[in-house]
Amino acid sequence: MKLDISIEDSNFMYNFIQDIIDKCGPRMPCSPQEQKAALMIKNEMDNVCDSSEIEKFHCNPHAFLGFIKVIIVLTLVSFILFFLLSFNLSFYWTQGLTITSFILNLLSILILWNEFFNYREFIDPLFKSKESQNVIGKFKPIGKLKKIIIFSGHHDSALQFNLLKVLKIGYPIIIFLGLIVLFIWFIISGLIFILSFVNLLVFQGFFVFTIVLFIIGVPALIALFFFVSSGEKANKVPGAVDNLSAVGIVLGLGRYLQKNKHLIPNNTEIRLISFGCEEAGLRGAYRYVERHIDELKEYNTECINMDAIQTPQNISIINFEPSTRTKHSEIVVNKLIKAAENAEINIKSSSLGGSGSFEKIFGQITGGTDATAFSKSNVKAANISAMNLKKMLEFYHQPGDTPDKIEKGALENVLKMCLNYIILKD
């Protein structure tokens, strides 16, 4: 069904994005600016939804990227402890340094695996707890509630990625080099730890290799230490594409439904959600799912999350997120494909990052979207993204993420997909 988006509704989405940026500026997780943006979003939801509310929650926002510095320090200390073995120390000192070096590496890998590759709050209690908020608007069902459909995005903006701002295409190279060094050194230190019980001089066989690894890896590790700045110095990203673009669509959907409630199927509740703290490890989405998990499962909930809607030419339905190994619902993915067909919009289905060779590699370090929080809890979900990867490197998580980067037609096309998703029969 081809649904037309009026010029007024189209302009609203773009103007709202500009308005948020003008009045709030960059909105790093748990900042006063993020809170102000949430209040502005709620005011808009008050105008169109049957009800709206702000759900507050607490998390440790600086833990998600703060863990990088912890890992770098642990790894460098591990190297230093190994090099101390060359001073012909006593048996107990040698054994102790060998064991400690390996344990520090093991701890680094555990932190990385849990915090980034699983988005678990592994060392979060070591960082200060702060308050954030999710904004929820609802269109109540006609008849008995049997189904919930959620359309979501996030209103916080990322911390500035210093390496990406400076290095551009060199950014993934440094990331992968750092990861390779971490994993190789973990394996080598593990072998040294095991073999040391047989021969305490075993470290000599690895000494030259470790020095080479250290020389190669130190520049990458030092660069990663400055991955993001501390405090307000990192709060420089306007976040128009990532992810006010999705918030604009969510609110545009609310405006359209308020004028066309007949499109909402009977027994179906539509929820519009803007999450906080997505850039702090999807904390807002995880808090929401945890708080509402029983009703989400009881009412056969489907979540269509949107993240980084930049161009009308590269709209992708994300069925898999490599970093967290999250497979999204085939039901939701197939319905989104059908919705795009009904709207006469060209789309593709792919994993996060893209389907090309480079994109698949890059996808390993792209992180996750808020859809992950739902799919990991067995609530049906998928994500819509629309990014030109080459252009993305120029502004993603940088001060250049401004409203002019959103190409005309991008928001309208995804809005049409969402509307067609609603009217599709299961």
Buried (B, 14 or more C-beta within 10 A) or exposed (E): EEBEBEEEBBEBBBEBBBBBBEEBBBBBBBBEBBBBBBEBBBEBBEEBBBEBBBBEBEBBBBBBBBBBBBBBBBBBBBBEBBBEBEEEBEEEEBBEBBBBBBBBBBBBBEBBEBBBBBBBBBBBEEBEEBBBBBBBBBBEBBEEBBBBBBBBBBBBBBBBBBBBBEBEEBBBEBBBBBBBBBBBBBEBBBBBBEBBEEEBEBBEEBBEEBBEBBEEBBEBBEBBBBBBEEEEEBBBBBBBBBBBBBBBBBBBBBBBBEEEEEBBBEEBBBBBBBBBBBBBBBBBBBBBBEEBBEEBEEBBBBBBBBBBBBBBEBBBBBBBBBBBEBEBBEBBBBBBBBBBEBBEBEBEBBBBBBEEEEBBBBBBBBBBBBBBBBBBBEBBBBBBBBBBBEBBBBBBBBEBBBBEBBBEBBBBBBBBBBBBBBBBEE
